C-alpha cells in the first residue's frame, strides 16, 4: 500500500502500479541515459513505450524503437521514439543494424520483450567503453543468455531491473507527482475506459 496525492485521479494513476513504472524506471533509474544520448528500446508494448517515455524525460536525443510489428511505430512517436527498426526488414542481426546507425552502438538499450534473443541483441548493440543494456522482460525459465565474453571485457555493462528499481511505498508517490506536474503523460497510455459491467 502506498499513500499518494489525494488529488490524483485514481482511474488514471492506477496504471502506474506495474508496467508504466517498470519501463519508466528502467530508463530513468537504471539505464540513466545522459542528456543528448542515443537509446534503443526493444519491444514497443506498454512497458517499452514507458521506457521510451523515460528516455525522453531524461533528455535522450535519439530514441530508436525496435519491434517486429511496424504497426506500433506511429503510436510510439508520441512516447519519444524518433526512429524505428523492424528486425524483419534486415538480413543481418539487428545489433549490427543499430551499430551502423549509431556509429558503433547506442549509449543505452532497454529490453522490454522477455525474448532471450532480443535480450542478447540489446546487450550486443550498446557501444564499447560506456554502453549500458538493461533487461526488463521476463525470459522463459529455460532460456540461457549467451554472448562472447569480449563484450564484457570491452566495457559494456549489463543490468537487470524489477519494477524499474522503484520501491513501491516510498517511490510510487513521486511517480504520481511526475504525473500531477504534467511531466509524465499517463493519459496517452490509456486507450479504453470500460465499466465493470462490461468486463468479462
ZIRA-V461970 format. One record per backbone hydrogen bond with DSSP energy under -0.5 kcal/mol. CO is the residue of the C=O (numbers start at 1). NH is the residue of the N-H. If there is no record, write none. Layout:
co-><CO & CO>
nh-><NH & NH>
This chain:
co-><2 & 5 & 8 & 9 & 9 & 10 & 12 & 13 & 14 & 15 & 15 & 18 & 19 & 20 & 21 & 22 & 23 & 24 & 25 & 25 & 26 & 27 & 34 & 37 & 37 & 38 & 38 & 39 & 40 & 40 & 41 & 41 & 42 & 45 & 46 & 47 & 48 & 49 & 50 & 51 & 52 & 53 & 54 & 55 & 55 & 56 & 59 & 62 & 62 & 63 & 63 & 63 & 64 & 65 & 65 & 66 & 68 & 69 & 70 & 72 & 73 & 74 & 75 & 76 & 76 & 77 & 83 & 85 & 85 & 86 & 87 & 93 & 93 & 94 & 95 & 96 & 97 & 98 & 99 & 99 & 100 & 106 & 107 & 108 & 109 & 110 & 110 & 111 & 111 & 114 & 115 & 116 & 117 & 118 & 119 & 120 & 121 & 123 & 125 & 127 & 127 & 131 & 132 & 133 & 134 & 134 & 135 & 137 & 140 & 144 & 148 & 149 & 149 & 150 & 151 & 152 & 154 & 157 & 159 & 162 & 163 & 166 & 167 & 167 & 168 & 171 & 171 & 172 & 173 & 174 & 175 & 176 & 177 & 178 & 178 & 179 & 183 & 184 & 186 & 186 & 187 & 189 & 195 & 196>
nh-><4 & 8 & 10 & 12 & 13 & 14 & 15 & 16 & 17 & 18 & 20 & 22 & 23 & 24 & 25 & 26 & 27 & 28 & 29 & 30 & 31 & 32 & 37 & 61 & 62 & 107 & 108 & 64 & 42 & 110 & 43 & 66 & 112 & 49 & 50 & 51 & 52 & 53 & 54 & 55 & 56 & 57 & 58 & 59 & 60 & 59 & 36 & 39 & 64 & 65 & 82 & 83 & 41 & 67 & 85 & 43 & 70 & 72 & 73 & 76 & 77 & 77 & 78 & 79 & 81 & 80 & 65 & 67 & 87 & 89 & 90 & 96 & 97 & 98 & 99 & 100 & 101 & 102 & 104 & 105 & 103 & 127 & 132 & 40 & 134 & 42 & 112 & 136 & 137 & 116 & 119 & 120 & 121 & 122 & 123 & 124 & 125 & 126 & 106 & 130 & 131 & 157 & 109 & 159 & 111 & 136 & 161 & 139 & 143 & 146 & 151 & 152 & 153 & 154 & 156 & 155 & 129 & 133 & 135 & 165 & 166 & 168 & 171 & 172 & 172 & 174 & 175 & 176 & 177 & 178 & 179 & 180 & 181 & 183 & 184 & 182 & 185 & 186 & 189 & 190 & 190 & 191 & 198 & 199>
